[in-house]
Amino acid sequence: MSVPRENVADVTLLMLQREMKDGEIVTPKLLLEQGVIKKTGRSIPTVKLIGSWGLTKKLFIKGCKTSAGARLAIEKAGGNVTNNQ
């Protein structure tokens, strides 16, 4: 089942590079707490990580969708993606 587009928050790798600490576990809840994304109504939106460059920090992504390029860049920086939607 696809998610209506208005319930998806696109987050670029450059935003992660700027806002996250090296070695951090990145979840939709953390992105909300840090002000990177905003709630849609009462719920946390589905997060999709996009982009293919600009990330040098080792991040561990949980509970987020990723583009193919974003996944490769995360893994190249030493991180990983698990429980992606």
N, C-alpha and C positions, 0 to 999 in steps of 0.2 A: 504494500500500500504506500503510495507516495504522500509526502507531506505537502500541504498547501504552501506555496512560496512565501506567503507572509509570515509563516512560522519558522523561517530559516534565517539564521544570522550568519552572514559570510564574515569570516575573520581571516585576514591575510597573515602570511608568515612574518611580514615586517612588523605587524602589530604584536605578534608573539615575541619577536626579538626585542622589541622596545619594552613590553610590559612584564614579561616573565623572567624568572631567575633561572640560571643554568641548573639543570638537574631537577627542575620542578615537574610535578605531575599536574597536567593541564586537563581540567574537566569543565563542562558547561557551568557548573556551580561556581568554580573558581573564577571563570571569565566574568560571570555576573557580579560576584563580590568585588572584583577589581575594576568594574566599570567598563570592561571591554565590550560587553553586550548588555542589552536591556531586556527586561521581561516583555512579553507580548500578552497583554491582559494579565492573567494570574499565573501564567506558566513561563518556564524558561524555554526559549526557542531551541530548535534543533540547531546545532552549530556545525557549519561546514568550513573547514580550513582550506584556503585556496592560495595559489601562488607556487612558485617553484624555485625561488631564490631569496636571499636575504637572511637566511637563518643560519646562525653559527652556534647557537646554544643547544645543548643536549636536553631535549624535552621528552616527556613521557605522556602521550596523549591517550585519554580514556573517554569513551562516550561521545566522540565527535565523528562526523563524516569527514572525509578528506578527498581532495582531488588526487589524481594519480601523481601529479607533479609535487604536490605538497607532501604526500607520503614519502616519496623518494628523497626530498630535501630533508625531512625530519630524520629519516634513517641515515642519510649521509652525514648528518651532524652528530650521529651517535645515539639518537633517541629511538623511540618506537611508538607504534600505534596499536592499541588493543581495544577490544569492545567497541570497535567503530560501528556506527549504525549504517 
